[in-house]
């Protein structure tokens, strides 16, 4: 009964005219940036953070959340039409989606992607409603010691689940931690890692890191490619056959379950879920040779998985206060701006905000289904726009967004420098996610370690004597140990090679 009461409270908040308007703006912007590769959800949300100063907390978070899961929808459009994922989570969709488009079934692929996304988003939203309060109750038992161990586990997960070399993931995580610690030491007035630059005493702004690492890097990569021809998709072709719907039912269900489970993992759980769902369908299929040649299951499963993962990634942020990926880190920043501390107290102290945001996810998914299919023609026309005309505007608004937060020119320079470094990282095979999570969790890791040691009188054994903390550290150690086993290491390398090999060249 409490669940129904809470859902009713959430719907009453989400259905307010102002919240409906900004939910619509969020999902529309999310779809747009998902369709147009070059800036991404992280950078867009980071750029819009200044706007949230002037909005109520629930309204601002509803809009930002809409951008996030809206981008998952938009990413599938480019993945199917031009063999280019607008979002990383849509890479798996390119494998069969584009093949269907070449066979004249682009409309059916887009329709199945929209249906799978809606079903998965709805189920994942219900899971948040059911399991969110239980996780929040558990989190209330967490102290500094448990939070330290939880963040250690999160960082280990980000390394283990990262694509590519485990060594490179470790390097990125360490770099991110040191970058996050730059500025003035919280326990003393001494600056650290500032390299003699006075402006650096306030630390490196996360927005500069996000825009540089994701936005500007993506722009430079996209400028290397050649334009692609995008064919129009008539509205009458946006209807899958009965056989295609039947073939998609099982993959949607399995993708939803897998995505919901893996979406809570730190380090890109939604990305892992989309590839995992694709691999699962290929393994259990009686005709695996169809995959890669236009199998509808290869569209339905990853789209369901990445959208379910996108929704459930809110669970650790809202219940534990720990962001599971870079986008959730931006959400955490937006909540902090509004004076809301992410964690288990949100459900108690800001119940209308929590449940209103959850309810808006379902409303937003309905809006996306209604929006996406009729607007396919518009998205095609936008994709036909030369990128050389688009990127100057993106760079301009990125610079405005960065400068407006702290009014520091240094942040703009840092973003440009980080963008160049990010470009080199891509070329050398380094992944950004461990760096970003290290940047976010590093200061929190240090703070909770200091507090835990202070409460324990300097006894480091407290991290192993407390049951929850010990369990989290053991889990982290087992994951690292497993990754060092030769058989597991080989299996991981083969799997990642299979997942990343089909990634298309950006236009």
Buried (B, 14 or more C-beta within 10 A) or exposed (E): EEEEEBBEBBBEBBBBEEBBEBBBBBBBBBBBBBBBBBBBBBBBBBBBBBBBEEBBBBBBBBBBBBBBBBBBBBBBBBBBBBBBBBBBBBBBBBBBBBBBBEEEBBBBBBBBBBBBBBBBBBBBBBBBBEBBBEBBEBBEEBBBBBBBBBBBBBBBBBBBBBBBBBEBBBBBBBBBBBBBBBBBEEEEEEBBBBEEEEBBBBBBBBBBBBBBBBBBBBBBBBEEBEEBEBEEBEEEBBEBEEEBBEBBBBBBBBBBBBBBBBBBBBBBBBBBBBBBBBBBBBEEBEEEEBBBEBBBBBBBBBBBBBBBBBBBBBBBBBBBBBBBBBBBBBBBBBBEBBEBEBBBBBBEEBBEBBBBBBBBBBBBBEBBBEBBBEBBEEBBEBBBEEBEEBBEEBBEBBBEBBBBBBEBEBBBBBBBEBBBBBBEBBEEEBBBBBBBBBBBBBBBBBBBBBBBBEEBEEEEEBBEEBEBBBEBBEBBEEBBEEBEEEEEEEEBEEBBEEBEEEBBEBB
